[in-house]
């Protein structure tokens, strides 16, 4: 039956003589209709094609042409192959101009020339997994449909008329029930007038005559691109400009010190948002070097929160998981035939879903050397092809690699004895030169050359550790605030935390452990024992000299003003019930107030009868 129907079509085309047969998805001819004992569509067409009886145009993709048509050489040689490449952005704009009237009429909007140019340019730059002009046409279509939907909302006058008609109808029914027929007749006439007015307004609104047609401009196209890709391609607003100019100040709120690192990262972001960066490379690529715990990873998190308002916008990959040679395939996906081929690569999939993100490659020196070969393409061309042949765009990502290379050199740059807290030892430039020597032993020159900047993080000074104390305590204060509790830390207690938590070679992590031991542990016991009612204040102070306790934690209750002091020191949590460090408790200030005795008021003299004011 299939063969018979196809031959009828061919016979009609041959008899007419003026028909050009267009076959879309030409590769489907091979094997189509090939049941038992029957021939497929391709074999039916071959004789007619060879005799020149059919003028035929077929369309297929390169992959499917190679997979199906090249196998059938007899069918292939009966066609002349013409490759149709995607048009340039200039040609795409001309194509869009030809389609503009059709989309304006369908969506009832106006489309400006700026919108057509923006659709072609932004689609070419930011949408890498589709081709022109298809992706540019889709941008125009979606922007126009969004504007049409917004304009379809009924105008306020229309809704007011509906309310007036409903009110008039209720009044008319009430008048009929009250047998006020003259009033009901007037209300009926009023209802008819309002209904006719509503109908006219509805016709005007439906036909678009009630106001100007929505206009599609450059901003509307940019909004759609941002929605599709997550990349902010719209023009800089004044608020965002001010935010970018204050970027260093904002980053310093969470990252203490490290001025060189914050300045370099801020400049890269401003270059990108101003449109001055190399369009083929990532927004910025940095190697952060320095000892553990000085803020390398924290700066990546802070940057993600600053740019996207969420730390989750940071794609973090721990490179210590890629120490084996075969683990490289996990980054871009397993090759065909291996388990996990359909899942995609961990690096490529993460960036494909979040093209505008901070990519943090943590502890890069622990990865296998073959991993660096993959990174070369990202750093130079801003793109990477995964195992399934999809090209992933890295041009809008900020690539940050952290490493502990040279940490031992930085640790050596520490004074001895009482000068530990001073800025002694090598200068920053000398330190960087030494560490660059260590870096060149690990990474090849072509890798280092593709990095925008190698940034060495300083070891933290005592003054910076003091600032970090406040940052870490902020989290504890927020947790206590949920229980309606507050925390006060004396200068002496803060100094003790700095002393216990400062280690130049270890960064700020020992400080976190010190806060856990001296503040969080005793507070946890108090919270679990339910000895702190809402409204209490926790006061932390350094224990006096000679006292076995190193820190005293005093709980000030809101009503009774009774203080409980908890000691934290070498012998564990020593508690003293009822003791107090506040002299006010000895003077009786904490005792409940005596009720105030008011002076007696003498009875008023009796009022003669008839002279008083009348009762109210």
Phi, psi and omega in degrees: 000317179299315181298319181295316180295319181294322179292327176296317178298315180297321180296318180295318180296319182293319181292319180294311177081345182246026182250133171258121182273121176253122181247108176278151184054058186302330183296340180288348177296325183289114178090356182288127178075013183276080174274185181296125178079001181251160177258156183277173185297324181298318181291330177290322183281335187304313181299316181294322178293321181294324180280351180079020181280340181245127170266107192236138171239126178244150180233135177201172179266164181297319182296316182286329175298315180293324186283325187246308190285324181294336178290327180262086186294330179295321178286322184297319185284350177275357177241147172264123185280128176233119180273129179251104178278163177291144182290162175287171180296325179295316178293324179297320178299319178296321178297317181295325178296324178292332181268349189303312183302320182296317181286325177297319181290320183291315185267351182058049177227168173253136182243119184278164176296325179298324179294321179295315179295318180296321180298316181292315184289315182290323177296319180294324186277321192250340181253099190264347186263008177226176188238157172282150358271002186304312185290327178290321178296319179297323178298313179299315183298314183288321178297320180292319180292325177296316179296323180296317181296320178297321183284347181282351178295132183298139178292156181301326180299322181296316180292323177297320179297319179299319179294319179297319180296318180295318179297315180298320180296319179294318179296322179296315180296322178294321179294323179294318179297325179276003180060032173263079191288328179294316178295321180296323179294318177298318179294327177296317178297319179297321180296320179297317179299314180295322180295318178296320179296320179296319181296318179297316180297322180294319179296318178297317182294317180296321183277355178080013182275349185284342181198182180288149177288143177300147182245133179265121179239194183296321183294322180296321178293318180297324178298319180293318179298318179297321180293322181289317191253341186079010182260126179284095184260358181288165181293151182295128173277166181297322180296318180290325177299314178297322180296317180292326179290335179260022188298316180301317181298319180292319181292328180291346178293335180245334180250114184273133180073210176054050183298320183297318181294313183294322180294317181295316180294318181297319179297321180296318180294317180295321177301316183295311184289338176276353179080023184254358182280164175296119186293347183263355184246164176300161179306318178196147175225125186226149166247122177262118179247147177156170180293168180293141172081023181253001174113015182294307179290325181297324179295322176298316179296316181297321180295318178297318180293322181294315185281322188242357181073013183203129178295337182291349177286357177270125175267110183253128177236121180277109187287349176292346177278355184240046183277339181268154182297320184287343182286350178299325182296339178292335181289319185249355179108152180288148177290163181303139179095348180258158179296136178090010181298322184283348187277337182084171182273153181293321179285310185293320180293320181297317182282331178296324179278331179232076183293335180254090188206172173261118179262111183254113176259099189277136178053062187296331185291345181276350182282160177292145182304333180294337178297325183294332178295324177291321182292334180303316182292323179296314186289330183269312187255350180067028180208159180207137180259128182275182186294339181265008176085006179274137179269125181256131185269122178252009187290341181254012179259152172256117184264117178240123176248127178254150181206150175260013177299133179082003179298326179294325178294320179292322179296327179293333183278057181228131179293175182242141174077224188286349183268014184301320184281354183274160176279082183246173176091208185289154174285169183297318181295318178297318179299317181295320180297320179297315183290327176298326175298318177294322182295320182292340176286335184263316185253149179283156183301322183294335177283313182296325182295336183272354179277134178297314183203137173262120187245126178262125178274133178293158165288151185280136176272171180297322180298321179290324176298322178299321178291326180291330177305314181296322179296316181290325179289337180300320179295320179294319180298321179295321178294319179292326181297330177296335177262010181062042177239152178235159184232128175242130181243125180283163179298322180297319179293322178296319178298321179296318179298322178296316180298315184285333187253008182258120174218109186305327183275348184248352177075216187268354184294322175300330179295320178298320179292323179296319179294322177300316185287314190269341183238307187291318183298307178295326178295322179298319178297318181293320180295317181290329179280356177057038179265004181242098177290159178305140182095356180287157177241131178260117180251123182251127181222159177280137180291148179296159181299144181088346179277138180294330178284141179265331181224138173249133178246116183251130181256116180260112181278151190288320188263304184289340184058028179273136184252134174243126183255130179244128180262141176234122182198206186293329183268018178093209184267095177269124184250143176234105181287132174082349180284160184210148176255003183261121181296341182294337181289337181276340183269001179087009181293338184271356181288150178298142183293140174289146178295138183286131181264120181272145177294145181289142179258123181296149179296143178286149179295150181295145180267129178301149184294132179094347182264345181287166179285148179297152179297142179278000000 
